Amino acid sequence: PCIREMPVFEEAQQRETGITFVFVNQGETPAHIEAFMDEHGFALDNVWLDPRNAVGQATGAHAMPTTLYYDANGQLVNTHFGELSSATLQRGLERLR
């Protein structure tokens, strides 16, 4: 799922300049992440490491992939479990505008 949805996020991150995208990697090493990104030609900003799954524990998001939508006040407004299509991501982003 990550390989299929990363281009969707990459495009949205470039297009939606008023929205900050943060990508949290759970449990993998920086070298593994860099190799994955290079292999598939992904260029994403704000890739954070979460080696102890602290984000999943704090948010209850244990399934992968999970997309969390936060408003400008830091309030969680929507959660999507599973792979995202471009249309599904756009519907989620509309709630943030």
C-alpha positions in Angstrom: 0.0 0.0 0.0 2.8 2.5 0.8 4.2 2.2 -2.7 0.8 2.9 -4.3 -0.2 5.8 -2.0 3.1 7.7 -1.8 2.7 9.2 -5.2 -0.8 10.4 -4.1 0.7 12.1 -1.0 3.7 13.4 -3.0 1.4 15.2 -5.4 -0.9 16.5 -2.7 2.1 17.8 -0.7 3.3 19.8 -3.7 -0.2 21.1 -4.6 -1.6 21.8 -1.2 1.0 24.4 0.0 -1.3 25.6 2.8 -1.4 22.2 4.4 1.5 20.7 6.3 2.0 17.0 5.6 3.9 14.9 8.1 4.8 11.3 7.3 5.6 9.1 10.3 7.5 5.9 9.8 7.0 3.4 12.5 9.9 1.2 13.5 12.3 1.4 10.5 15.8 2.7 10.4 16.8 5.9 8.6 18.9 3.9 6.2 15.9 1.6 5.3 13.6 4.6 4.8 16.2 6.4 2.6 16.7 3.3 0.5 12.9 2.8 0.1 12.5 6.5 -0.9 15.4 6.3 -3.4 14.3 3.0 -4.9 10.9 4.4 -5.7 11.9 8.0 -6.5 9.8 9.5 -3.8 10.5 13.0 -2.6 8.6 13.9 0.5 9.1 16.6 3.1 8.6 16.0 6.8 9.4 12.3 7.1 9.6 11.6 10.8 10.9 8.5 12.6 8.9 6.8 15.3 11.0 3.8 16.3 8.8 3.0 19.4 5.4 3.5 17.8 4.7 6.4 20.1 2.3 8.0 17.5 0.3 4.8 17.2 0.0 4.5 21.0 -0.9 8.2 21.4 -3.5 8.2 18.7 -4.8 4.6 18.7 -3.7 4.3 15.1 -2.1 0.8 15.1 -3.1 -0.3 11.6 -0.9 0.7 8.7 -1.3 2.7 6.7 -3.3 5.2 8.7 -3.9 8.8 7.8 -4.7 11.3 10.5 -6.1 14.7 9.6 -5.5 17.6 12.1 -6.9 21.1 11.8 -4.9 24.3 12.4 -5.6 24.1 16.1 -4.1 20.6 16.4 -7.4 18.9 16.8 -7.9 15.5 15.2 -10.8 15.9 12.7 -10.7 12.7 10.7 -8.9 9.3 10.5 -8.6 7.0 7.6 -7.4 3.4 8.0 -6.0 1.6 5.0 -4.8 2.7 1.6 -5.9 6.1 0.2 -6.8 7.0 -3.3 -6.4 10.5 -4.6 -10.2 11.1 -4.3 -10.3 9.8 -0.7 -7.4 12.0 0.3 -9.0 15.1 -1.3 -12.2 14.5 0.6 -10.2 14.3 3.8 -8.3 17.5 3.0 -11.5 19.4 2.2 -12.4 19.2 5.9 -9.1 21.1 6.7 -9.9 24.1 4.4 
